[in-house]
Amino acid sequence: MQPLRLYVDAQFTSPYAMSVFVSLHEKGLAFDTRTLDLDAAQQQAKDYTELSVTQRVPTLLDGDFALSESSAITEYLEQVYPGTPVYPADPRQRARARQVQAWLRSDLLPIRQERSTLVVFYGAKMPPLSPVAQAAAHKLLSAAQALLAGNPAYLFGEWSIADVDLAVMLNRLILNGDEVPAELVAYAERQWQRPSVQAWVNLQRPAL
């Protein structure tokens, strides 16, 4: 049986590629990784655009089936390879996990702009947040505190892929040295020590 193939960015800094990579590891699925240099626009090459109509990473290839967009991929993996779940079993909790993922991907743009994942994976340091980014950070931290009221280990009782996605967003601030409540720092550190997450964090990255 042909292993799954995951296309990711060459610097291994995409939080969306990371989310799928971690899900594949959690599920114990055999896969190989192919990298694309986004700065060189390799995602626009003809052979890749035939796989990914969105011309983005990540893209998963499962036999002759190709799928892009990280949330779509993790949901596909959950349905087709259900052995080890990466979403909560309860339908309402699963819906809330997807809500968290959708929110993190569609909102908080000023944080993503002013705290790129170069902070998270390359140790870059960025200037102080602008007022609009400070407002986004306040929104993020307030929502995270509400979601994690009582300081549970995970968002929804047991670990889910939404925990990784939230930890990445928090680490944009934490690893830059921005002020983050101690309980959220501890939460992000807990997610970061998960073996599947460490497998991504410890990938060999090219020099900038």
VEXLUM-620914 format. One record per residue (C-alpha): residue number from 0; residue in three letters; y, z, x. Coordinates in steps of 0.02 Angstrom, whole numbers, plus 50000, padded with zeros to 5 digits. Layout:
# VEXLUM-620914
torlo: NUM semar: ala north: Y up: Z east: X
...
# end
This chain:
# VEXLUM-620914
torlo: 0 semar: met north: 50000 up: 50000 east: 50000
torlo: 1 semar: gln north: 50170 up: 49950 east: 50069
torlo: 2 semar: pro north: 50281 up: 50100 east: 50106
torlo: 3 semar: leu north: 50447 up: 50119 east: 50020
torlo: 4 semar: arg north: 50598 up: 50058 east: 50117
torlo: 5 semar: leu north: 50768 up: 50141 east: 50113
torlo: 6 semar: tyr north: 50925 up: 50052 east: 50171
torlo: 7 semar: val north: 51061 up: 50170 east: 50233
torlo: 8 semar: asp north: 51221 up: 50163 east: 50335
torlo: 9 semar: ala north: 51202 up: 50148 east: 50523
torlo: 10 semar: gln north: 51298 up: 50310 east: 50555
torlo: 11 semar: phe north: 51196 up: 50411 east: 50431
torlo: 12 semar: thr north: 51354 up: 50480 east: 50351
torlo: 13 semar: ser north: 51334 up: 50420 east: 50171
torlo: 14 semar: pro north: 51307 up: 50571 east: 50058
torlo: 15 semar: tyr north: 51226 up: 50455 east: 49932
torlo: 16 semar: ala north: 51101 up: 50387 east: 50057
torlo: 17 semar: met north: 51068 up: 50567 east: 50109
torlo: 18 semar: ser north: 51031 up: 50616 east: 49929
torlo: 19 semar: val north: 50896 up: 50482 east: 49914
torlo: 20 semar: phe north: 50827 up: 50517 east: 50089
torlo: 21 semar: val north: 50808 up: 50702 east: 50046
torlo: 22 semar: ser north: 50726 up: 50660 east: 49880
torlo: 23 semar: leu north: 50598 up: 50549 east: 49966
torlo: 24 semar: his north: 50559 up: 50688 east: 50091
torlo: 25 semar: glu north: 50544 up: 50818 east: 49953
torlo: 26 semar: lys north: 50422 up: 50708 east: 49860
torlo: 27 semar: gly north: 50319 up: 50680 east: 50017
torlo: 28 semar: leu north: 50331 up: 50491 east: 50000
torlo: 29 semar: ala north: 50301 up: 50377 east: 50149
torlo: 30 semar: phe north: 50452 up: 50268 east: 50182
torlo: 31 semar: asp north: 50538 up: 50178 east: 50322
torlo: 32 semar: thr north: 50725 up: 50174 east: 50351
torlo: 33 semar: arg north: 50831 up: 50022 east: 50387
torlo: 34 semar: thr north: 51012 up: 50037 east: 50438
torlo: 35 semar: leu north: 51162 up: 49928 east: 50398
torlo: 36 semar: asp north: 51324 up: 49927 east: 50498
torlo: 37 semar: leu north: 51451 up: 49938 east: 50358
torlo: 38 semar: asp north: 51596 up: 49914 east: 50479
torlo: 39 semar: ala north: 51522 up: 49746 east: 50526
torlo: 40 semar: ala north: 51497 up: 49705 east: 50341
torlo: 41 semar: gln north: 51308 up: 49688 east: 50358
torlo: 42 semar: gln north: 51296 up: 49740 east: 50176
torlo: 43 semar: gln north: 51372 up: 49572 east: 50133
torlo: 44 semar: ala north: 51239 up: 49470 east: 50223
torlo: 45 semar: lys north: 51143 up: 49352 east: 50111
torlo: 46 semar: asp north: 50974 up: 49434 east: 50133
torlo: 47 semar: tyr north: 51045 up: 49603 east: 50084
torlo: 48 semar: thr north: 51147 up: 49542 east: 49937
torlo: 49 semar: glu north: 50986 up: 49470 east: 49867
torlo: 50 semar: leu north: 50920 up: 49649 east: 49864
torlo: 51 semar: ser north: 51078 up: 49739 east: 49813
torlo: 52 semar: val north: 51194 up: 49656 east: 49689
torlo: 53 semar: thr north: 51318 up: 49798 east: 49720
torlo: 54 semar: gln north: 51312 up: 49767 east: 49909
torlo: 55 semar: arg north: 51307 up: 49953 east: 49943
torlo: 56 semar: val north: 51196 up: 50084 east: 50019
torlo: 57 semar: pro north: 51079 up: 50161 east: 49981
torlo: 58 semar: thr north: 50958 up: 50031 east: 49918
torlo: 59 semar: leu north: 50774 up: 50070 east: 49889
torlo: 60 semar: leu north: 50641 up: 49936 east: 49903
torlo: 61 semar: asp north: 50477 up: 49978 east: 49815
torlo: 62 semar: gly north: 50364 up: 49828 east: 49835
torlo: 63 semar: asp north: 50460 up: 49683 east: 49759
torlo: 64 semar: phe north: 50576 up: 49799 east: 49661
torlo: 65 semar: ala north: 50747 up: 49837 east: 49735
torlo: 66 semar: leu north: 50868 up: 49966 east: 49666
torlo: 67 semar: ser north: 51040 up: 50024 east: 49720
torlo: 68 semar: glu north: 51153 up: 50172 east: 49673
torlo: 69 semar: ser north: 51088 up: 50342 east: 49724
torlo: 70 semar: ser north: 51077 up: 50425 east: 49553
torlo: 71 semar: ala north: 50982 up: 50276 east: 49483
torlo: 72 semar: ile north: 50863 up: 50284 east: 49632
torlo: 73 semar: thr north: 50827 up: 50470 east: 49618
torlo: 74 semar: glu north: 50797 up: 50454 east: 49431
torlo: 75 semar: tyr north: 50679 up: 50308 east: 49464
torlo: 76 semar: leu north: 50585 up: 50409 east: 49595
torlo: 77 semar: glu north: 50573 up: 50554 east: 49475
torlo: 78 semar: gln north: 50493 up: 50446 east: 49341
torlo: 79 semar: val north: 50379 up: 50340 east: 49450
torlo: 80 semar: tyr north: 50329 up: 50475 east: 49577
torlo: 81 semar: pro north: 50334 up: 50636 east: 49473
torlo: 82 semar: gly north: 50216 up: 50739 east: 49581
torlo: 83 semar: thr north: 50352 up: 50844 east: 49663
torlo: 84 semar: pro north: 50506 up: 50853 east: 49554
torlo: 85 semar: val north: 50684 up: 50846 east: 49620
torlo: 86 semar: tyr north: 50763 up: 50881 east: 49451
torlo: 87 semar: pro north: 50740 up: 51032 east: 49336
torlo: 88 semar: ala north: 50595 up: 51018 east: 49213
torlo: 89 semar: asp north: 50696 up: 51083 east: 49065
torlo: 90 semar: pro north: 50787 up: 50936 east: 48982
torlo: 91 semar: arg north: 50951 up: 51029 east: 48963
torlo: 92 semar: gln north: 50950 up: 51091 east: 49142
torlo: 93 semar: arg north: 50902 up: 50918 east: 49202
torlo: 94 semar: ala north: 51048 up: 50846 east: 49106
torlo: 95 semar: arg north: 51164 up: 50972 east: 49186
torlo: 96 semar: ala north: 51099 up: 50929 east: 49358
torlo: 97 semar: arg north: 51140 up: 50747 east: 49324
torlo: 98 semar: gln north: 51309 up: 50802 east: 49257
torlo: 99 semar: val north: 51346 up: 50887 east: 49424
torlo: 100 semar: gln north: 51293 up: 50731 east: 49519
torlo: 101 semar: ala north: 51397 up: 50615 east: 49411
torlo: 102 semar: trp north: 51549 up: 50728 east: 49428
torlo: 103 semar: leu north: 51537 up: 50740 east: 49617
torlo: 104 semar: arg north: 51524 up: 50550 east: 49629
torlo: 105 semar: ser north: 51664 up: 50507 east: 49508
torlo: 106 semar: asp north: 51794 up: 50644 east: 49534
torlo: 107 semar: leu north: 51874 up: 50738 east: 49680
torlo: 108 semar: leu north: 51928 up: 50577 east: 49769
torlo: 109 semar: pro north: 52065 up: 50664 east: 49870
torlo: 110 semar: ile north: 51933 up: 50774 east: 49952
torlo: 111 semar: arg north: 51826 up: 50625 east: 49995
torlo: 112 semar: gln north: 51978 up: 50536 east: 50067
torlo: 113 semar: glu north: 52046 up: 50682 east: 50170
torlo: 114 semar: arg north: 51879 up: 50762 east: 50216
torlo: 115 semar: ser north: 51765 up: 50616 east: 50255
torlo: 116 semar: thr north: 51584 up: 50650 east: 50298
torlo: 117 semar: leu north: 51630 up: 50624 east: 50480
torlo: 118 semar: val north: 51678 up: 50808 east: 50464
torlo: 119 semar: val north: 51504 up: 50850 east: 50403
torlo: 120 semar: phe north: 51397 up: 50744 east: 50519
torlo: 121 semar: tyr north: 51507 up: 50715 east: 50673
torlo: 122 semar: gly north: 51607 up: 50876 east: 50680
torlo: 123 semar: ala north: 51774 up: 50786 east: 50657
torlo: 124 semar: lys north: 51925 up: 50892 east: 50615
torlo: 125 semar: met north: 52054 up: 50832 east: 50490
torlo: 126 semar: pro north: 52236 up: 50884 east: 50459
torlo: 127 semar: pro north: 52279 up: 51010 east: 50323
torlo: 128 semar: leu north: 52247 up: 50953 east: 50145
torlo: 129 semar: ser north: 52388 up: 50869 east: 50051
torlo: 130 semar: pro north: 52446 up: 50952 east: 49888
torlo: 131 semar: val north: 52342 up: 50832 east: 49784
torlo: 132 semar: ala north: 52188 up: 50868 east: 49891
torlo: 133 semar: gln north: 52222 up: 51054 east: 49880
torlo: 134 semar: ala north: 52218 up: 51037 east: 49690
torlo: 135 semar: ala north: 52053 up: 50943 east: 49701
torlo: 136 semar: ala north: 51982 up: 51077 east: 49816
torlo: 137 semar: his north: 52035 up: 51213 east: 49694
torlo: 138 semar: lys north: 51947 up: 51118 east: 49554
torlo: 139 semar: leu north: 51789 up: 51100 east: 49659
torlo: 140 semar: leu north: 51784 up: 51282 east: 49710
torlo: 141 semar: ser north: 51821 up: 51346 east: 49535
torlo: 142 semar: ala north: 51684 up: 51238 east: 49461
torlo: 143 semar: ala north: 51560 up: 51288 east: 49597
torlo: 144 semar: gln north: 51595 up: 51471 east: 49567
torlo: 145 semar: ala north: 51569 up: 51449 east: 49380
torlo: 146 semar: leu north: 51406 up: 51354 east: 49407
torlo: 147 semar: leu north: 51346 up: 51485 east: 49532
torlo: 148 semar: ala north: 51404 up: 51640 east: 49439
torlo: 149 semar: gly north: 51298 up: 51788 east: 49494
torlo: 150 semar: asn north: 51262 up: 51704 east: 49663
torlo: 151 semar: pro north: 51093 up: 51624 east: 49624
torlo: 152 semar: ala north: 51003 up: 51536 east: 49764
torlo: 153 semar: tyr north: 51009 up: 51371 east: 49668
torlo: 154 semar: leu north: 51108 up: 51294 east: 49527
torlo: 155 semar: phe north: 50970 up: 51288 east: 49397
torlo: 156 semar: gly north: 50845 up: 51423 east: 49441
torlo: 157 semar: glu north: 50745 up: 51316 east: 49562
torlo: 158 semar: trp north: 50805 up: 51194 east: 49694
torlo: 159 semar: ser north: 50856 up: 51021 east: 49636
torlo: 160 semar: ile north: 50937 up: 50872 east: 49720
torlo: 161 semar: ala north: 51101 up: 50923 east: 49636
torlo: 162 semar: asp north: 51105 up: 51073 east: 49754
torlo: 163 semar: val north: 51109 up: 50957 east: 49904
torlo: 164 semar: asp north: 51246 up: 50850 east: 49829
torlo: 165 semar: leu north: 51354 up: 51002 east: 49792
torlo: 166 semar: ala north: 51322 up: 51075 east: 49965
torlo: 167 semar: val north: 51381 up: 50913 east: 50047
torlo: 168 semar: met north: 51544 up: 50917 east: 49950
torlo: 169 semar: leu north: 51572 up: 51100 east: 49993
torlo: 170 semar: asn north: 51534 up: 51067 east: 50176
torlo: 171 semar: arg north: 51673 up: 50939 east: 50184
torlo: 172 semar: leu north: 51788 up: 51090 east: 50171
torlo: 173 semar: ile north: 51682 up: 51224 east: 50254
torlo: 174 semar: leu north: 51643 up: 51126 east: 50413
torlo: 175 semar: asn north: 51826 up: 51077 east: 50433
torlo: 176 semar: gly north: 51876 up: 51260 east: 50430
torlo: 177 semar: asp north: 51960 up: 51257 east: 50259
torlo: 178 semar: glu north: 51959 up: 51417 east: 50159
torlo: 179 semar: val north: 51804 up: 51430 east: 50049
torlo: 180 semar: pro north: 51739 up: 51588 east: 49962
torlo: 181 semar: ala north: 51603 up: 51675 east: 50062
torlo: 182 semar: glu north: 51473 up: 51660 east: 49925
torlo: 183 semar: leu north: 51495 up: 51471 east: 49920
torlo: 184 semar: val north: 51482 up: 51462 east: 50109
torlo: 185 semar: ala north: 51318 up: 51557 east: 50099
torlo: 186 semar: tyr north: 51256 up: 51442 east: 49961
torlo: 187 semar: ala north: 51296 up: 51285 east: 50062
torlo: 188 semar: glu north: 51215 up: 51357 east: 50218
torlo: 189 semar: arg north: 51057 up: 51395 east: 50119
torlo: 190 semar: gln north: 51043 up: 51215 east: 50059
torlo: 191 semar: trp north: 51078 up: 51152 east: 50235
torlo: 192 semar: gln north: 50928 up: 51242 east: 50308
torlo: 193 semar: arg north: 50805 up: 51153 east: 50194
torlo: 194 semar: pro north: 50686 up: 51049 east: 50302
torlo: 195 semar: ser north: 50720 up: 50889 east: 50205
torlo: 196 semar: val north: 50907 up: 50912 east: 50232
torlo: 197 semar: gln north: 50885 up: 50953 east: 50415
torlo: 198 semar: ala north: 50784 up: 50792 east: 50434
torlo: 199 semar: trp north: 50941 up: 50696 east: 50386
torlo: 200 semar: val north: 51064 up: 50807 east: 50481
torlo: 201 semar: asn north: 50964 up: 50788 east: 50641
torlo: 202 semar: leu north: 50950 up: 50598 east: 50639
torlo: 203 semar: gln north: 51011 up: 50517 east: 50800
torlo: 204 semar: arg north: 51185 up: 50450 east: 50764
torlo: 205 semar: pro north: 51278 up: 50319 east: 50865
torlo: 206 semar: ala north: 51435 up: 50373 east: 50956
torlo: 207 semar: leu north: 51596 up: 50339 east: 50864
# end
